[in-house]
Structure formats: structure tokens, C-alpha cells
């Protein structure tokens, strides 16, 4: 009963906050579109950590961040993280003023899809085949060249929390070609309702496989609280090499191993 009441209250406040964010983004669009899309994106991403922190608090998420000193002032980053849930967006977004790379179908989600579109998310449509280079790759490179921070969940899908899936190679050409450093990040769900994250409770926060969004989100709303850690690793920068395919492969493995090591260390300590 208490969990259901908590879920109802949180759902109402979440929807109100989403409407507030939508109105905020529309105001930004109206005020700054005369100055160009880039200015709109700058203003929108600047306020991103505020909204990410707000939504995280509404859902009872406590975030602990380590490795903040690895983020230097000046360069923009291609942030690469493991991916466990749609909640990862709030966790990373609470700290970084980011543009997100999302699945193409997210654009059509009620309310949330409109917000993602207004905030300049880069949508990945893997149904487009035959082209030498997917359109979203060029978008990521362009935004990185313009000085935006962009996050890529390089597993290409969410996992069940048992480990970090292999990283897709294709997007690792983006930071190299844009001349942007890669910032590896490890997300770890530490405790759920005070209990350590394990096989017994991980499905309460991890969203993967055939899980439906609405059912899973309702269960998230019922949770009292959960603790998440975000470890920021030292950045990695590489110059373009002649054999770019091999460079992509090696770089994807290198960054994967950094992120995975942080993930394993958290549960072995």
C-alpha cells in the first residue's frame, strides 16, 4: 500500500516536472532560435544537470560520483558509458551538460520523446542500411567539432547488470575524427531499498530484454530509494590512424576494458 501511494505521488510529480521541462525547452527555442540551433543547444545543455538532478531526486536516486578531477576545463568530451537502464540518462545527465545518443524509437515516446527531440538528442536508426556511414555518425562528429559534450552508450543496448557487454566499434571513429578526447564512465547500481545490488533485485532497476517500459517504470516509482555510483576515468585521446577500422576495434576494446574494470572492482571490493 505504501509503495503504491509512493508510486502515485512520484508519477504525478514526474509528469508535472516533465511538462515543466517541455515548457522550458519551448521557451528556449522561441527565445534563442533567431541566433541559430547551436545557441539553442548551448542553453539547453547548460541547464541539463539541473534537470537531471531534479528528476533523480524525484525518483529517489542517490548518486555518488568519483573521479571528478579527471574532467578538465577546456576540452569537450565524448563520454562513453556502460548501459543498464533508461535511468542512466538521469544519472549521467545530472553531472554533465550533454547531448544524448538515443534509439530512434525514443523520438516517438509520449512527452519524453518530444523533450529528447527539443534537447537535440541524436537518434540512431539502425534500420538504415547500405550507406557507407550511418547518418548519426556524421551528426555526432559535427556536434563534437562544435564543442558539445556527447554521450554514447557503446554497448548499443542495455544489460542485466551481470557485466559490461562488448562495445560497438562504429562510433569510436567519431571522437577520433572530431579531435575530441573520450571520457570513460562506469555506472554502478550499488543498493536498492538499502539492499546490495544482486541477481535477486537487479531487475528492479535494470531494463533489458523484453521488459516493457511502463511496467518497469511503475516498479521504479514504488522503490523507496536506490544508490548509484558513477566513476569517471581518465580521458583517452587518439590521433587518426591510417587503418581506421583497426583503430576503431582496438579503441573500442580499450575503452570497454576501462569501463568494465571499474564495474568489476565495485562489486569485488
Secondary structure, 3 states (H helix, E strand, C coil): CHHHHHHHHHHHHHHHHHHHHHHHHHHHHHHHHHHCHHHHHHHHHHCHHHHHHHHHHHCCEEEEEECHHHCCCCCCEEEEECCCCCCHHHHHHCCCCEEEEEEHHHHHCCCHHHHHHHCCCEEECCCCCCCCCCHHHHHHHHHHHCCCEEEEECCCCCCCCCCCCCCCCCCHHHHHHHCCEEEEEEEEEEEECCEECCCCCHHHCCCCCCCCHHHHHHHHHHCCCEEEEEEECCCECCCCCCCHHHHHHHHHHHHHHHHHHHHHHHHHC
